[in-house]
Amino acid sequence: MKINVQDFFNQHRLSPQQWIIFGFTFLVALFDGLDTAAIGYIAPSLLTEWNLEKSHLAPVMSAALFGLAVGAVSFGPVADKVGRKTVLIIAVFIFSTCSIASAFAQNLEQLEILRFITGVGLGAAMPNAVTLLSEFCPDNKRSLLVNTMFCGFPVGAAVGGFMSAWLIPHFGWQSVLIVGGTMPLVLCVLMVFMLPESVRYMVIKNKPTAQIKSILAKIDASANQASEFVLTEKAAVSANQKSGIAIVLSKHYLLGSVMLWASYFLGLMVFYAMINWMPTLFKEANMPAELGPIVAGLFALGGLGAIANGWLMDRFNGNLLIAAFSFLTAISVAFIGLSLGWGLAAFIAVVIFAGIMQNTAQSSLPALAANFYPTAGRTTGVSWMTGIGRFGGIAGSFLVAHMIELHMGLVEIFYILAVPSVIMAVCLLVKNAVYKDEAQRLRNKGAESVSHTPSH
């Protein structure tokens, strides 16, 4: 009996096996967010303990982001060749061990090097987690599940803020990095034994039928009756474009790829500018020192809005939905500086609303990219978007540092930080205009069936 892998997922209820995959990938995202945001939370302590100027922190804050870009861009094509699970486990091992090592740095140079290597692991981990989960999802729940999983990132950033507010006064800034590295190291060991490889990937790579069958049988026993597995894919890529890089840069996908890269770049420019510098900026504004990390955490926690947007994206146009959230981000971020004069409650309300809008838009982009690319180039597509986009985080960190050096006020700083979200919305509208008839075209022309040749 021939079984179409995606039809198999669509025809059966979500199984415990799929929820296990969701759980692992959610935790990867959570620890990614916790570790990525950690440097912003420990920054005020570093200023005091190492007697630094604020401008000295920009290279340290950006070191992990450079690593993230390198890890995502380089490991994405590797995962499309050797598999999602292998690269994901290696990536988690790298960032967990280097996070622990960062706690023992004695100076800025050591911390920068360790944060860079940590970033390489982080950059490789998240795109693989997105791809692996998306390839086990039914079509009508893919965006919801991927967005919900990706919410682990802002949740992790928020948990890091709340955790840092308690850990740093009691155990010092090093404790944040040690705790943030130990937990994913345990997760790494569990994934070796409990996480399956993507069966969509296994089909296109002609892996043994028995291996595919053993994974799908844990979802539903009917898989045991299969003698052959096939996969329905988009027919937009020519047969000679087999590598992930060739697909992402092909004539059909190139413009959409550029718009996704630009959107992720601009979104992370705002996110990292906010999450890295809010504790320091608000301390300068004479807010209580412990309130800065908490407010930054509340901003990051706004990513939970992506869950609702995932449900909407499974039903409506994802490009337009994310563009709308980007416009609302621009408006709300512009008001953050002004709201400091409206009272603490109003200020926190504006920050939370801005966080919901910004993180909902940002956290929805990986699901949008996963839906845009075919299996053979999916990890490369998602990885390159997140990798190239990470330079936006670097740009955001340096931009705020430069504005501080120019002695700009908080109102002006947040006005400027609203601009990238406007441009991001425009990029998504361009992508929508160019690819708006793609779904209809595929329905009309049919799809390409990728057949699995049984081996034993």
Beta strands, then each sheet from edge to edge (+ up, - down):
strand 1: 2-4
strand 2: 228-233
strand 3: 448-451
sheet 1: 1+ 2+ 3-
end
